[in-house]
Every structure is written in structure tokens, then in C-alpha cells.
Amino acid sequence: MSEPAGPAASTPPDGEPKWPAILAILATAALNVVLPEQLTFGPGWLLLIVVCLLEIPSIIAYRTGRTGLHRVLSHTVAALVTASMVWSLALLIARLPSHSDPPKTLLGAAATLWIANVLVFASWYWRLDAGGPHQRDLRESHTEGAFLFPQMMIPGKHARTWRPGFVDYLFLAFNTSTAFSPTDVPVLSRWAKLMMIVQASISLMTVALIAARAVNIL
């Protein structure tokens, strides 16, 4: 007599690897450590510790098939690093009129926040597009979503089996922070357009406002 198929239902489906997204979140939290303490909420290492403590049960939840809990925990982690980045940016901008930070500190903080901006929004695009990675893994192809990737428009078998991975969303976020607009990936969803407006605005503030101010002081 064959074994019942019940336990297999809790096994997560095979799909794209999740470790690049986890590394991106950990790297974003680690960037908080190199920021000056006057620009962070509490000690710089605090965010990294909190993120690690939340990532452990999140990974366990995913490996045991509890996708709902995994989604809640992973979204909570992403929200924390996003709030931390916005908080640091607001503090840095507020300190500009006082001229209390030397050019080296301004340039270092601007570069750190710019990189964090790319990683944070790449994580959000990856988590939200087409229902998130769990929903994308259940589909044979990526035909619907907030972004129209070039691979989706290639006729033939490749377009029917292709699905975006974290690197695709990282490339999209990098282009948005660099060019202040999408390049080869049209945006279809309103929520994605609003998020890209926010990302481009943060990038513009870090590059045009903070970095430019530091160069003028030099």
C-alpha cells in the first residue's frame, strides 16, 4: 500500500532560488552599520540583528510550506529596512542646512543610501510582481505582471517558459535609480508606477541634493 500524499502538500514547490533576495535584504541591513550613528535609528548594528532574527523563522516557514507566515515575515523585514533607509535619508537632508557634516561623510552616506535604495526596491518588485515569488512559481510562464520584460515579448517556446528572477528585478531597480526611469522594461501597473516614482525621487535626492552639496563643499 502506498504512503498517503498528505505530508507532501506542505513541501514548497520547486521554483526560483530565494537566496538572492535574502542576501539583498541582509546587505541592505548591513549598509546601515556603515552609516554614521547620527543618521541611524539607534545603534547601526541594531537593524542587522533584527533582520537576522526575523529571517530565520521566515526561512523555516518557507521550508516547511507555511507560505502565508513566510510572506508576512518577509514583508515585515522589507518594510523595516525601507523605513530605516527613509529615516536615514530624512535625517541627512535635515542636517544639510547646518553644514555639520564634512564632504566625506556626505558622499559616503549618499553612496550608501543610493545602494540601499536599489536593493530595497528590487526586493519590493520581486516580492509584489504577479502575486510574488510563490504565485510565480506555480505558473509555467510569466505572462501577467506589473512589468513587461523583453523576454515576455519573444515569440516561441522561450517566452512560454520564462519567468523573472531576482536579478531581473535588481536590474530594473538599478536602471530606475540611475536613469530615474525604466529603460527596457515598460511598467504596466499603477502600484509599480507609484513605487518607481518614489524610488526615482529617493535616488534624485541622494545624487542631486546630497552628493552635489558635498562636491560644492570640496
Phi, psi and omega in degrees: 000133183285157181287147177296148185270008185300307184300330182296338182293337181274354180281127181295143181291152176293136181196201181294149179293142181265349186295328177298321179292322178295317178297322180296318179293318179295322178295321178297316178295324179293328178297332178296335181290326184275351176287148174301146185297335179288353180249007182240158177272097185083192178300147183298331182279348185298317181298318181298319179296315181297317180297317179297319181294328179276330181291327181298307177293333177295316178294318179298318179298320179292316183293335179263008175082010179271073188295328179297313178295319179299319180295317179298314182293317181292323176292325177296317178298314180298321179294322180295313181291329176294313179298321179296318180295314180296320178299313180295320179296317180297318178296319181295317179295321180295334181274349183300313182299333182281347180055035184272349182251132178291162182304321181298320179293318179297314181295317179296317179293320179297316179296319180296315181291328178294316178296317178299323178299317179296312183293320182296312184284331172299320178296318180293317179299318180295322183283333189254335186296130177054037178088000180095173184297327181295316179291323179294326180294336181278350182256149178283334181216164181253090183254346180228142179173181182279344184233143179257091180288149180303326181296337180286344183257000179278122180290154177111189186294326184300317181294331182281342182246352185282139174223142181288150174243183184298324181299324178297319179286329175295318177297319178297315180293322178297315179297321180295320179285336182272312183262356183061024179192159174292150181254281183262004183239100177297147180258127186254328187265147179293321180295324179291322177297318179295320179293324179289329174297315179296315180298314180296324179293318178297317179297319180296320179294319182289324183274305188283327184266303187283308182297320179296322177297318180295320179294322180294329180287328183299000000 
